[in-house]
Amino acid sequence: MKQKIEVQNNTESMQKTQAIGGTQMSKFSSLFSPLFSSLRKNRKLQMFVVSGVAMTMLVVSLPSVSTMAYAKDSSLSAAQQQEVRAILKDALINDPDLMREAIIAWQAREQEGANTAMQTSLVTHHKAMYETKSDPWKGSAAPEIEMVYFTDFNCPYCKKIEPSLNQLIEEFPQLKIIVKMVPLQGEGSKMAVDFAQTVWLNEPEKYLKVKDMLMSSPRGLDAAAIAKVAKLTATERWVGNTDARVAKMVDDNVNLMNELGIGGTPSMIVADTLIPGLVPYEVLKEQLEAAIAAKDKTQKSS
């Protein structure tokens, strides 16, 4: 996933570490290399060390932690472990920025890994996102760019982002928004999704009006509110008469969210970028323009 992540350059940290002193660093290097080797093999211990509070705990209780880390093949004696503890404690006291920079570097690596995993997942599930024929959509029938939109009728943030999505369609007539409805907000959400998806499958020309009215409800949807929308849109026949195909479609949407690592609604995907949560219109527009520019560049170079 292409996202801009600003992290502090590790060069400064390396320079500061080198400044501790030749003799001290020689000790640090010879004694600490085995420790870091073990940390790289021990995922849980890595995460323990990286957090700010846990780092302090590590300094205080390094001998016991080291014993746990080297239960099977330790190359450090008790005296050496104590010396490492003293060196590490002295370094952090005299230059606390070392700990902060280490945390920043670790977070950057974790984010890079998450971005790579997301990018892979987006490629793997491309067909499910963009080529599911049963998905409702709005915008261009012959799109040049597409957006996938995960939404819940009872999600207050989804209700707030709807005007921005409609504005995008007005400003970018080449855009198609694929709607993935998921019932994450209780029974009312499930009834609304069942009803709306059934309308889409059987009377698609009425879907957008149904969807907009359900979304415009200022309170959580219940059976009475859905029945009112059905009456106003002449779709009463579908209330409580869910199409047999809907259950699998909804399950597929929820499973797709989980596979993509999306934790809630609203969530939008444009090209290879996930836009989670309620964001300003300007952010949506910027991401869409970037996707269009990247697509144009690719087409010109091919």
HELIX and SHEET records of a PDB file:
HELIX    1   1 ASN A   10  GLN A   18  1                                   9    
HELIX    2   2 GLY A   22  LYS A   41  1                                  20    
HELIX    3   3 ARG A   43  VAL A   50  1                                   8    
HELIX    4   4 GLY A   52  VAL A   60  1                                   9    
HELIX    5   5 LEU A   62  ALA A   69  1                                   8    
HELIX    6   6 ALA A   78  ASN A   94  1                                  17    
HELIX    7   7 ASP A   97  THR A  124  1                                  28    
HELIX    8   8 HIS A  126  TYR A  130  1                                   5    
HELIX    9   9 PRO A  156  GLU A  171  1                                  16    
HELIX   10  10 GLU A  187  ASN A  202  1                                  16    
HELIX   11  11 PRO A  204  LYS A  206  5                                   3    
HELIX   12  12 TYR A  207  SER A  216  1                                  10    
HELIX   13  13 ALA A  223  LEU A  232  1                                  10    
HELIX   14  14 GLU A  236  TRP A  238  5                                   3    
HELIX   15  15 VAL A  246  LEU A  260  1                                  15    
HELIX   16  16 TYR A  281  SER A  301  1                                  21    
SHEET    1   A 5 TRP A 137  GLY A 139  0                                        
SHEET    2   A 5 LEU A 175  MET A 181 -1                                        
SHEET    3   A 5 ILE A 145  THR A 151  1                                        
SHEET    4   A 5 SER A 267  VAL A 270 -1                                        
SHEET    5   A 5 THR A 273  PRO A 276 -1                                        
END                                                                             
